[in-house]
């Protein structure tokens, strides 16, 4: 079953320090983000004359703010990343598939992306409603992020239009996708296991059977522009943190297993691609089972992304 939530510290003093640290961090990051939203809005003037320059401005804005998030965890709180698996190339275009436990999963990727020269090039599949949220939601409107309604009939043409812009303007990219479609919870694991059994597939303990249509469309549309698919599996120590706990500095160690698959080695037809993704989540389940038993992913290298 999914790892339990990260508990709060027993000491009231530690909880108070966390609240103060988190409040300061939230005030800094939210105020700077709103300021950068204003800069992004002004960049619309540039778009009239040069769509390429417009995208470069917003890439730098994303690199600045997401880079601050990574540095805050590394330098202020001393969070360490224990890496295992494959060492991927610098500045490679990729589709990135992750397991999804909490909103803190998003922040985990920033240091890894920063180390590989891609922190300003993250494009997230995000819920359509987020476009109305000040700060992160408004910011992603300027970054070629696909906003989806989880209705493939309604989303298909819009997503293909986003991909067409990425190809036309040769946009550098890590396309980030939580293919499970939602955060893992015990009741969702139960429903996913029932579905797997009906489909004759292996029931999973720690992740959900992924939704495959968005992934398949991404690979088919971006093949030739992206070089690889990265399969990232996040493992937390002591419990899964909320975003607020992350902001308070409670997360001091995160394990990240990375598997790289060259895009030209993936199957081409829809059914085979769908099956390929489901097998990756079956592998994630085994990796997490090993991690929860042994405290590390196999072949741990000990490298931090910032090194």
N, C-alpha and C positions, 0 to 999 in steps of 0.2 A: 504493500500500500504506500501512498505518498508519505514523504518525510513529514513529521509533525511541525507545526509552526515554531519559530524560534522563540523561546521564553524570554521574558523581561528579566533584567538582573534582580537578584534578591535584595541587594542593598538599595535603600532609598536614596543614598547619596549618588550612587551610580546612575539611578534612574533620573535624578535631578540634573546631573551633569549631561546625560544624554538629551534631556529635554532642552536644556540651554543650547547645547551644540547643534541639535537639530533645528531649533528655532532660528539661530543665526545663519545656518547653512540655507534653510528654506528662504529666509528673507533675502539673502544674497543672490541665490540662484533665480528666484522668481522675479526680483526687481531687474536683474540684468537681462533676463529672458524677455520681459515686457519691453525693455529698451531696445533689444535686438529685433523684436517684432516690428517696432516703429521703423528701424533701419530697413528691414525687409520690405515693408510697405513702400518706403521711398524708392526702393530698387525697381518698382514697377515702371518708373520713368525710364530707367535704363533698358527695360525689356522692349520698349517701343522701338528703340534704335538697334539693340543688339541682344537677342535672346541668349546668345552664348555668354556675354558679359554678365547678364542678369543671373544666369546659373552659377557663374564663378563667384559672384558676390555672395550669393546665398550658401554656396559650398563653404566659403570662408567663415560665414556666420555660424554654420553648423559645426565646423571644425573647432571654432573658438569655444562655443558654449559646451558642446559635448566633451571637448578636451578638458575644460575646467572640471566637469563632473568626474572624469577619470583621475585628474591630478588631485582633486579633493580627497578621493578615496585612498589614493596611493600615498600622498605626502602628508595630509592632515591626519587621517585615521590609521595609516600604515597597513591598509588592506593588502594581503598577499595573494597572488594567483599561482596556483600549482597546476602547471600545464602537463598534459600527456597527449600521446597520439602523434599527429603529423605536424611538422613545422611548415607553414604555408608561405609562399613567396610574398614579397613586398608589393603593394599596390596592384594586386591582381583583381580583376573583375570576377565577382562570384555571387552565387545564390547561397544564402546561409540559412540552414534549417536548425531550429533550436527546440528543446523541450521547454515547456512553460509551466512554472510553478507559482510565481508571483510577479508583480510589477518590477521588483528588484532585478529580475532576470535581464531587463533592458539595460540597466546600469552596468551589469557584469560585462557586457560586450564592449563597453566604451574603451577600456584599457587595452583589450585585445585588438580592437580596430585601430586605436591610436598607434600601437606598436607596429602595425602593418601598413600604416600610411593611408587608412581608409576611414578615419573617424568622421570626416566631413562628407563622406560619400554614402552614408547609410540611408537606405530607402526602406521604410517599414510598411508592411501591410497593416493598416490600422482601421479600426471601426469608423464608419462614416460620421458618426455623431461627434467624434473627437475634433472635427474641423471647426466646431463652434466653441471649443474650449480655449480661453486665452492662454498664451504661453506656448506650450509644446504643440498643441493642436494647430494654432494659427501658424506657428513656425513651419510645421511640416507641409502646410499648403504651398509653400514656396520651394519645396525640395523634390518635386516629382514623386512624392509618396502616393501609392495607390490607396485611396479611401474606399472601403468595401462595405456592402450591406449584408453580406453573407447569403445573398441570393444570386446564384451563378447566372441566372437568366438576366438579371438586372445589372450585374457587375461585369459581364463578359466584354461588352463593347467598350466600356470605360477603361477597363484594365488594358485591353489591347491598344487603346489610344495612348495611355501612359507609356506603354512599352515602345510604341512607335516614336514618341518624342525622345525617349532614351536612345533609341537607335539613330534617329535622324541627327541628333546633336552630339552623338558619341559621348554620352554622359558616363563618367566613372561611377562604379556602383558596387556596393554590397547590398543585394536585395534580401532583406531580413524577413523571415517568415516563421511564425509560430503555427506550424501546420496542424497542431491539435485543435486550434480554433478557440481555445479557452484555457483558463488555468486549471490545473489538475486538482480535483477534490475527491474524497473517498466515494461519494455517491456517483460521480462521473466515471470513476474507474469501474464501478459495478456495472453501469450501463454499457460502458465500452467493452467489458468482458462478455456481457450477454450478446452484444452485437458480433464480437469476434467468434464466439461459439456458433452462432447462427450462420456465419460466413465460412465456417470451417477453418478459421485462422487461430493462431496461438493467442489465448487470453493474456493480457499484459497486466503487470502488477503496479508499475510505477509511472507509466505514461499512458496516453490514450491512443487508440487507433487514429492515425492522422486523416484529415480531409485532404484529398489529393488533387482536386481540380485546379486550384490556384497554382500549386507546384507544377503540375503538368503543363499548364498554360505558360508559366514562366520559363521553363526549360525550352519548350518548343519555340517561343517567341524570341528568346534571348540567346539561343544557341548560336555561337559565332561571335557574340559580343562578350559574353561571360566565358571565362576559361575553366571554371570548376564549380562544383557544389561542395560547400563546407558543411559537414554534419557536426554540430556543436552539442555537447551534453554537459549541463551544468550540475555540479554536485555541491551542496551546502554542508557545512559542519555545524552540528548541534541543533539544527532546525532551519526551516525555510523562513527568511526574513521578509517582512513587509517593506515597502518603499520607505515608510517613515522610520523603521528601525535601521534601514541602511543609512538614511540621512542623519540619524543620531549616532552613527559610528559603531554600531554593535557588531558589524560583520568584519572580522579581521582576517578571514581566510576563505577562499573560494577555489574549488577545483573545476577545471575546464578541460574536457577531452575534445580533441579536434581530429576529425577525419576528413581528408581531402580526396575528392573523386573528380578526375578530369572529365569535362563535359562531353568530350568526344567518345568516352567509354560508356556513357549512359545509353539505355535503349531509346528508340525514337518514337515508337507508337504509344498511344495514350494508356492502353491497358498495362503494358510492360513498365512504363514509367510509374504508374500508380502502384504496381506491385513492388517496384524497386524502393519507393519511399516507405511503404509499409514495412518492408524488411529492415530498413534503417531504424525504424522505431522499435522493432523487435530486438534489434541489436542494442539500442539505447536502454531498453528494459533490462537486458542482461548486464550491461555496463553499470547501471545504477544498482542492481542487485549485488554485484561484486563490490561496488563502492560502499554501500551501506554495511556490508559484512567486513570489509578490510580497511576502510577509511581512505583508500586511494583508488584511482582508476588504474587499470593495467598500464605498464610501461610509462609510469610517471617520470617526467624529466626534471622537475624542480625548477624550471625556468619561469621567471616572471615576465609578463608581456612587456613591461617597461624596460627590461634589460636588453 
